[in-house]
Amino acid sequence: MEHTGAAHDDRGAISKVPRVTLGFWIAKILATTVGETGGDALSMTLKLGYAVSTAIFLGFFVVTVSAQVGSRRYHPVFYWAVVVATTTVGTTTSDYFDRTLGLGYVKSSMMLLAGVVAVLTIWHFATGAIAVDHVARRKDEIFYWVTILVSNTLGTALGDFVATTTGLGFERGALVFAGLLAAVAAAHYFTRAPGTVLFWAAYVLTRPLGATLGDTLTKPHRDGGLAFSRISSSLLIAVAMVVIVMFTSWRRRMETASP
């Protein structure tokens, strides 16, 4: 899915989100993967627990989203820091719902799906449209990040449900979500399905894809994982994400500078 978008709206306001390109989706998958491994690193490896880890990551989210909302234009560091924050919060919050509160993956997934639909519905009625690749107004930006926070939490629960409850395991679970993303991409290119619906469907699906990939890397061999260190995996994936973001930002500057 690719939306080039305009740099300004009708009133000349500058969009504060990146263009939705292939690089955007690669960075998003890497961000969700590092969110899974990073969230598990605090809650499991460092044994802080889900509640404490959620509080820490929620604080990180508040700091990063404040910087993002307070900026006047799109800033790659601010934007992607918030995305990573939502994935880490989503990981520990989902695990808290599923395991500590005992809701289970099915109930929590249904509850969070209802939350995503509710936020998008309120957003539509409050502003008249749901922004995707051009977010300039403060109200749109707040709805944008709330939707991302809830959708990333939903994606964590979905990933755990498919990999664990259905018995598919992490590797086959990742293949399932990769196939669903391919179907969304095909619908984008070959049908007239609403772009906004496809965008948020893809946004939700990239989260369980990243979650299952992260679990494939870090879970022990007896659980079907590769048993890599959560901390080192998080750092390596974060470096890869930074490289992708830097490259796409450089390419965007070159395109803007071209006559």
Protein Blocks (a to p, Z undefined) as FASTA:
>chain_A
ZZebpabdfkopacfbdcddfklmmmmmmmmmmmmmmmmmmmmmnonojmlmmmmmmmmm
mmmmmmmmmpmbdcfklmmmmmmmmmmmmmmmmmmmmmmnonojmlmmmmmmmmmmmmmm
mmmmmnopacfklcfbfklmmmmmmmmmmmmmmmmmmmmmmmmmnonojmlmmmmmmmmm
mmmmmmmmmmccdfklmmmmmmmmmmmmmmmmmmmmmmcfknopaoiafklmmmmmmmmm
mmmmmmmmmmmmmmmmpZZ
